[in-house]
């Protein structure tokens, strides 16, 4: 499942954007969004998703349970 950002909790600090190894995070109208097509949950990069690790607001970057988990290419 890719991550998503809870817009109502996002402070617009941009900490997550620069830490994403997949460039999946972008800003629109002062709120940051995660492109689910690019999000790999930081698999093969880090032990912990970097958006979660750097976000100053707990539970703002969360798994999007409506989408399937990332599958690494075979």
C-alpha positions in Angstrom: 0.0 0.0 0.0 1.4 3.3 -0.9 1.4 6.1 1.7 -0.9 9.1 1.6 -0.8 12.4 3.5 -3.8 13.4 5.5 -4.3 16.9 4.1 -6.2 18.2 7.1 -3.2 17.5 9.3 -0.4 18.5 6.8 1.4 21.7 8.0 3.0 22.3 4.6 6.5 22.1 6.2 7.9 20.2 3.1 10.1 18.0 5.3 8.8 14.9 3.5 9.3 16.1 0.0 13.1 16.2 0.0 13.4 12.9 1.9 11.3 10.8 -0.6 13.8 8.6 -2.6 11.2 8.1 -5.4 10.2 11.8 -5.8 6.6 10.7 -5.1 5.8 13.8 -3.0 4.7 17.1 -4.4 3.0 20.2 -3.2 -0.3 21.6 -4.4 -1.9 24.6 -2.9 0.2 24.4 0.2 -0.5 20.8 0.9 1.8 17.9 0.1 0.5 14.8 -1.7 2.0 11.4 -2.4 1.7 9.9 -5.9 0.6 6.3 -5.3 2.2 5.3 -8.7 5.6 6.3 -7.4 5.4 5.4 -3.7 7.3 2.2 -2.9 6.9 2.5 0.9 10.7 3.2 0.8 11.2 -0.6 0.2 14.9 -1.3 -0.8 15.9 2.2 0.4 15.2 2.5 4.1 13.9 0.4 7.0 11.2 3.0 7.7 9.2 5.1 5.2 11.0 8.5 5.2 7.8 10.5 5.0 6.7 9.0 8.3 10.2 9.4 9.8 10.4 13.1 9.2 6.9 14.3 9.5 6.5 16.5 12.6 2.8 15.6 13.0 2.1 12.0 14.1 -0.2 9.9 11.9 -0.2 12.4 9.0 1.7 10.0 6.6 -0.3 6.8 6.6 -0.8 3.7 4.5 -3.5 4.1 1.9 -5.4 0.9 2.6 -7.6 1.4 -0.5 -4.7 0.5 -2.8 -2.6 -2.7 -3.1 0.9 -3.0 -1.5 3.9 -2.1 -3.6 5.3 -5.1 -5.5 9.0 -4.9 -6.4 9.8 -5.8 -10.0 10.7 -9.4 -10.5 
